[in-house]
């Protein structure tokens, strides 16, 4: 009898380890999900080792304080959950994908109405605070939440201003062919201060990055793919399928991919200090805007609000059609 038990002991131990690993994975998923997010939809697929995060703002699809707060809470939860794992084999996912639940819009960028109000009241500290909160979240993206994962932005619509900067902060950008990305800040005499220069100048030459920033042009994903800014180009309507296919093809080599992106960050880092220093330059420059500049900002904000109102008015019809 003892010989039989000894023979079966490795099998029993493996079963115990597997059960412990399963429990640790489930606990990590709960730790990330159970915080609850008003402005995000989170889905962790442990079978496919992928965490899908869809921005779904209660208010407009811009970087409001509420959306940034939910993003920061989620990032912190991921960092803590991975830090508490007994081993890497218990990781709930290896790939993180940030997308949008808003049809046709990834994110329209900074809260222009908030900016205009703060600039008119000469509130430099409020501008700095907004920017610091934003780039702290962007930097956590840029370091993959200090977790052994590969991160992606899935752009299926407009990613403008801060929305484009947000997408640039991930390891990879997957975008549908006609998705539009750009930095329109020059239209009201400003520059994008929350990562655009830092990330673009590491994806292309300095002169090309500056030309893109100063042009104010909105580019299609196809154009940005040719420039080397977009990593994976998907056909319209097939963005999620392209992400799933990419992960399926590269999952067995995740260790190599994740290590390569860590090496990229070591060789050509975007530090939080750098991002904060640029934000401070941006905030100071914002207070130099004239009333004429601010009226242009107001018009752009109004155009965004009209677009959102049209989108919201179509939602009941879409639901009824389904």
RODOVO-284791 format. One record per residue (C-alpha): x, y, z. Coordinates in pm, 1 decimal, always signed. Example, Ala and Ser with C-alpha at 12.3 -4.5 7.8 and 13.67 -1.06 7.14 Angstrom:
2
x,y,z
+1230.0,-450.0,+780.0 .
+1367.0,-106.0,+714.0 .
This chain:
322
x,y,z
+0.0,+0.0,+0.0 .
+278.5,+244.1,+90.6 .
+446.6,+172.9,-243.3 .
+124.1,+262.2,-426.5 .
+90.0,+585.6,-229.3 .
+449.8,+677.2,-300.4 .
+396.7,+609.6,-670.6 .
+90.0,+836.4,-680.0 .
+242.1,+1113.9,-469.9 .
+376.1,+1320.1,-765.9 .
+31.6,+1311.2,-928.6 .
-137.4,+1426.8,-608.1 .
+117.5,+1704.9,-558.0 .
+67.2,+1824.8,-915.1 .
-307.9,+1831.0,-861.3 .
-264.5,+2031.4,-540.9 .
-33.2,+2280.0,-715.4 .
-277.1,+2313.4,-1004.8 .
-562.5,+2382.7,-764.5 .
-355.3,+2639.2,-573.9 .
-262.0,+2807.0,-901.9 .
-626.4,+2813.6,-1010.9 .
-729.9,+2972.8,-679.8 .
-452.9,+3234.3,-706.2 .
-563.5,+3321.6,-1060.1 .
-928.2,+3354.3,-955.8 .
-829.3,+3571.4,-660.6 .
-630.0,+3801.8,-891.3 .
-925.9,+3836.2,-1127.9 .
-1155.4,+3926.7,-838.2 .
-906.4,+4180.1,-703.0 .
-907.4,+4360.9,-1037.8 .
-1279.0,+4329.0,-1117.9 .
-1435.3,+4382.3,-777.9 .
-1337.3,+4749.1,-747.6 .
-1617.8,+4835.7,-989.2 .
-1575.5,+5099.1,-1258.7 .
-1837.3,+5348.3,-1374.0 .
-1644.0,+5448.9,-1688.6 .
-1484.0,+5120.4,-1794.2 .
-1600.4,+4779.2,-1908.6 .
-1351.6,+4512.8,-1803.0 .
-1342.3,+4153.5,-1924.9 .
-1064.4,+3914.9,-1821.7 .
-1043.5,+3605.5,-2040.4 .
-807.9,+3372.5,-1851.2 .
-843.5,+3103.1,-2117.9 .
-704.1,+3334.0,-2385.9 .
-478.0,+3515.8,-2135.7 .
-624.7,+3852.8,-2234.3 .
-769.5,+4144.6,-2040.1 .
-1005.5,+4357.8,-2248.7 .
-1073.8,+4707.5,-2119.4 .
-1328.6,+4927.2,-2297.3 .
-1356.6,+5294.9,-2212.6 .
-1726.3,+5369.6,-2164.5 .
-1748.1,+5717.1,-2011.2 .
-2061.3,+5821.9,-1827.4 .
-2004.2,+6170.5,-1967.1 .
-1837.6,+6265.5,-2297.5 .
-1566.4,+6039.0,-2442.9 .
-1281.9,+6267.9,-2337.7 .
-1034.1,+6241.0,-2052.5 .
-1256.0,+6368.8,-1778.0 .
-1144.5,+6343.6,-1415.7 .
-1393.9,+6060.6,-1365.8 .
-1255.5,+5849.2,-1651.5 .
-896.2,+5913.8,-1545.4 .
-982.3,+5812.8,-1189.4 .
-1128.9,+5480.1,-1301.5 .
-828.5,+5412.9,-1526.0 .
-590.8,+5487.1,-1237.2 .
-783.3,+5259.5,-1001.6 .
-777.9,+4976.4,-1254.1 .
-405.1,+5019.2,-1319.5 .
-331.2,+5007.7,-947.5 .
-545.6,+4697.3,-905.8 .
-355.9,+4517.8,-1184.5 .
-17.8,+4610.1,-1035.6 .
-121.5,+4487.6,-689.7 .
-282.7,+4168.3,-819.8 .
+26.6,+4068.1,-1016.4 .
+249.5,+4160.8,-723.2 .
+57.7,+3919.6,-499.3 .
+80.4,+3618.1,-732.2 .
+270.4,+3314.4,-598.1 .
+430.1,+3262.7,-940.7 .
+398.8,+3380.0,-1299.0 .
+205.9,+3067.4,-1398.1 .
-88.0,+3198.2,-1189.6 .
-109.0,+3523.1,-1389.4 .
-471.0,+3589.7,-1496.8 .
-358.5,+3731.3,-1831.3 .
-50.7,+3804.9,-2041.5 .
-200.8,+4060.4,-2280.3 .
-389.4,+4382.4,-2201.1 .
-604.3,+4557.9,-2463.1 .
-746.6,+4909.7,-2420.4 .
-1031.9,+4991.5,-2656.6 .
-1351.7,+5198.1,-2656.9 .
-1716.9,+5106.9,-2621.9 .
-1821.5,+5432.7,-2792.6 .
-1895.8,+5375.0,-3163.5 .
-1656.8,+5566.6,-3388.5 .
-1462.7,+5724.8,-3101.5 .
-1157.7,+5594.0,-2916.1 .
-1116.5,+5914.3,-2717.8 .
-1141.9,+6283.9,-2808.3 .
-866.3,+6390.1,-2569.5 .
-845.5,+6652.0,-2298.2 .
-1148.5,+6809.5,-2136.6 .
-1147.5,+7132.7,-2341.7 .
-1433.9,+7291.8,-2149.2 .
-1244.5,+7240.2,-1823.7 .
-925.7,+7379.6,-1980.2 .
-1093.3,+7694.3,-2110.4 .
-1254.4,+7761.9,-1773.8 .
-929.1,+7714.1,-1582.5 .
-728.7,+7925.9,-1828.2 .
-975.1,+8215.1,-1811.6 .
-952.3,+8206.9,-1432.4 .
-569.3,+8196.3,-1451.5 .
-565.1,+7875.4,-1248.6 .
-220.9,+7737.9,-1327.2 .
-227.9,+7484.7,-1043.5 .
-552.1,+7330.0,-1170.2 .
-401.4,+7290.8,-1516.3 .
-90.1,+7132.5,-1370.9 .
-295.4,+6901.1,-1150.7 .
-503.5,+6777.0,-1444.1 .
-189.5,+6717.8,-1649.6 .
-5.2,+6542.7,-1368.7 .
-295.2,+6301.8,-1307.8 .
-312.8,+6231.3,-1681.9 .
+56.9,+6159.7,-1732.3 .
+82.0,+5949.6,-1417.7 .
-179.1,+5720.0,-1576.2 .
-6.2,+5738.8,-1915.0 .
+325.6,+5646.2,-1755.3 .
+166.4,+5343.4,-1588.4 .
+55.4,+5236.8,-1937.0 .
+407.1,+5294.9,-2067.3 .
+559.8,+5061.0,-1807.7 .
+285.6,+4798.4,-1856.4 .
+158.5,+4854.9,-1500.1 .
+488.3,+4708.2,-1371.4 .
+351.2,+4366.7,-1463.7 .
+486.8,+4099.3,-1704.2 .
+229.7,+4172.4,-1973.9 .
+220.3,+4315.6,-2325.1 .
-16.8,+4609.1,-2371.3 .
-210.5,+4721.2,-2678.2 .
-434.3,+5007.4,-2779.0 .
-712.2,+4905.5,-3016.9 .
-823.4,+5216.3,-3206.4 .
-1158.5,+5186.4,-3388.5 .
-1251.5,+5546.9,-3450.2 .
-1117.2,+5889.8,-3359.9 .
-822.6,+5922.1,-3122.5 .
-754.1,+6293.6,-3101.7 .
-523.1,+6501.5,-2884.6 .
-492.6,+6327.2,-2550.5 .
-673.2,+6025.7,-2696.1 .
-389.3,+5980.2,-2945.2 .
-132.2,+6036.2,-2669.2 .
-304.2,+5767.6,-2461.7 .
-286.5,+5517.8,-2749.5 .
+82.3,+5598.5,-2803.7 .
+163.4,+5499.5,-2445.3 .
+99.6,+5127.6,-2501.9 .
+347.3,+4871.7,-2634.5 .
+150.5,+4827.5,-2956.6 .
-115.2,+5016.1,-3150.1 .
-367.4,+4810.7,-3345.7 .
-594.6,+5031.2,-3556.1 .
-864.3,+4988.2,-3814.5 .
-770.7,+5127.1,-4154.0 .
-995.4,+5436.8,-4154.8 .
-954.9,+5521.1,-3783.6 .
-842.5,+5880.9,-3745.3 .
-567.3,+6002.0,-3514.7 .
-411.1,+6341.1,-3474.9 .
-310.9,+6633.0,-3256.9 .
-533.4,+6936.0,-3329.2 .
-399.7,+7152.4,-3042.8 .
-211.9,+7381.6,-3282.4 .
-552.7,+7502.3,-3406.8 .
-592.4,+7699.9,-3083.2 .
-222.7,+7789.1,-3051.4 .
-122.3,+7506.6,-2815.2 .
+82.7,+7189.7,-2829.9 .
-10.8,+6844.8,-2693.9 .
+159.0,+6825.5,-2355.0 .
+72.2,+6481.4,-2221.5 .
+311.6,+6248.2,-2396.6 .
+286.3,+6317.4,-2769.8 .
+639.0,+6456.2,-2808.7 .
+792.4,+6190.5,-2583.0 .
+627.9,+5893.2,-2752.1 .
+631.9,+6013.6,-3113.4 .
+1000.3,+6108.6,-3097.2 .
+1070.3,+5747.0,-2999.0 .
+868.5,+5608.3,-3289.1 .
+1002.3,+5841.5,-3559.5 .
+1271.2,+6104.5,-3605.7 .
+1252.0,+6428.0,-3406.2 .
+1186.2,+6644.8,-3713.5 .
+901.3,+6420.2,-3832.6 .
+748.8,+6411.6,-3483.9 .
+758.9,+6790.5,-3462.1 .
+613.3,+6826.8,-3811.3 .
+324.4,+6596.2,-3720.4 .
+256.5,+6789.5,-3397.9 .
+273.7,+7133.6,-3558.1 .
+67.0,+7042.4,-3863.9 .
-253.2,+6976.5,-3667.4 .
-342.9,+6727.0,-3938.4 .
-568.9,+6433.7,-3868.0 .
-424.6,+6114.6,-4018.8 .
-584.7,+5783.3,-4101.5 .
-447.6,+5471.1,-3938.8 .
-326.9,+5362.8,-4282.3 .
-112.2,+5677.0,-4310.4 .
+25.0,+5631.7,-3959.2 .
+102.2,+5267.0,-4033.3 .
+316.6,+5381.4,-4324.4 .
+492.5,+5624.0,-4085.9 .
+565.4,+5343.9,-3838.2 .
+335.3,+5482.3,-3567.9 .
+62.8,+5216.5,-3595.9 .
+197.2,+4862.3,-3549.0 .
-90.7,+4648.1,-3678.8 .
-334.8,+4766.6,-3945.7 .
-676.8,+4599.5,-3946.7 .
-960.7,+4626.7,-4192.2 .
-1257.1,+4835.4,-4082.6 .
-1481.8,+4644.2,-3845.6 .
-1217.2,+4376.2,-3786.9 .
-1006.5,+4538.9,-3514.5 .
-1099.0,+4297.2,-3237.2 .
-1050.3,+3999.5,-3466.3 .
-706.1,+4134.8,-3557.3 .
-611.6,+4157.2,-3188.4 .
-734.3,+3802.0,-3122.5 .
-538.8,+3676.2,-3424.8 .
-222.7,+3861.2,-3318.3 .
-238.2,+3715.1,-2968.1 .
-308.8,+3364.0,-3099.6 .
-6.2,+3384.1,-3330.2 .
+230.9,+3525.6,-3069.2 .
+108.0,+3381.4,-2740.0 .
+367.3,+3104.7,-2733.0 .
+638.4,+3368.6,-2771.4 .
+492.9,+3605.0,-2513.8 .
+802.5,+3581.7,-2296.7 .
+1020.7,+3708.4,-2582.0 .
+777.9,+3987.8,-2672.3 .
+737.5,+4104.4,-2315.0 .
+1113.8,+4098.5,-2255.5 .
+1176.5,+4292.9,-2575.8 .
+938.0,+4571.3,-2470.0 .
+1108.2,+4582.1,-2130.3 .
+1439.4,+4621.3,-2312.9 .
+1289.4,+4899.3,-2525.1 .
+1187.8,+5084.5,-2210.9 .
+1535.7,+5042.4,-2064.4 .
+1720.0,+5156.8,-2378.3 .
+1485.9,+5444.8,-2464.2 .
+1282.0,+5519.1,-2150.0 .
+996.1,+5764.9,-2113.8 .
+1025.3,+5862.2,-1750.5 .
+753.2,+6007.4,-1532.1 .
+981.4,+6303.9,-1457.4 .
+1005.2,+6378.5,-1828.4 .
+627.7,+6363.0,-1872.7 .
+563.7,+6586.5,-1570.8 .
+821.2,+6843.7,-1685.2 .
+653.2,+6863.8,-2027.4 .
+310.5,+6898.0,-1861.3 .
+441.3,+7195.7,-1663.4 .
+561.4,+7357.4,-1988.0 .
+216.6,+7287.5,-2137.3 .
+32.5,+7439.2,-1838.6 .
+243.4,+7754.2,-1844.7 .
+195.5,+7789.8,-2220.8 .
-181.3,+7748.8,-2177.4 .
-199.9,+8063.9,-1966.8 .
-49.1,+8258.7,-2257.8 .
-352.1,+8187.8,-2478.0 .
-548.7,+8489.7,-2589.7 .
-925.9,+8521.9,-2582.1 .
-923.5,+8462.2,-2957.3 .
-737.2,+8133.6,-2900.1 .
-984.0,+8033.5,-2629.8 .
-1280.2,+8102.7,-2857.4 .
-1130.5,+7854.6,-3105.4 .
-1103.1,+7604.4,-2821.7 .
-1466.3,+7674.2,-2732.7 .
-1574.8,+7608.0,-3092.1 .
-1389.2,+7277.3,-3100.2 .
-1546.3,+7181.2,-2766.4 .
-1892.8,+7271.9,-2899.9 .
-1833.7,+7061.3,-3211.5 .
-1739.8,+6764.9,-2992.0 .
-2051.6,+6814.7,-2779.1 .
-2274.8,+6825.2,-3089.1 .
-2118.8,+6506.0,-3215.3 .
-2177.4,+6337.3,-2881.0 .
-2539.5,+6456.9,-2873.2 .
-2595.9,+6310.5,-3221.5 .
-2437.9,+5983.7,-3112.8 .
-2657.2,+5964.5,-2802.5 .
-2972.7,+6039.5,-3002.4 .
-2894.6,+5742.3,-3230.1 .
-2837.7,+5496.6,-2945.4 .
-3206.8,+5410.2,-2874.7 .
-3261.2,+5341.0,-3244.8 .
-2959.9,+5110.8,-3251.3 .
-3083.6,+4922.5,-2945.8 .
-3432.2,+4888.8,-3096.1 .
-3283.7,+4756.7,-3420.1 .
-3097.5,+4486.6,-3229.8 .
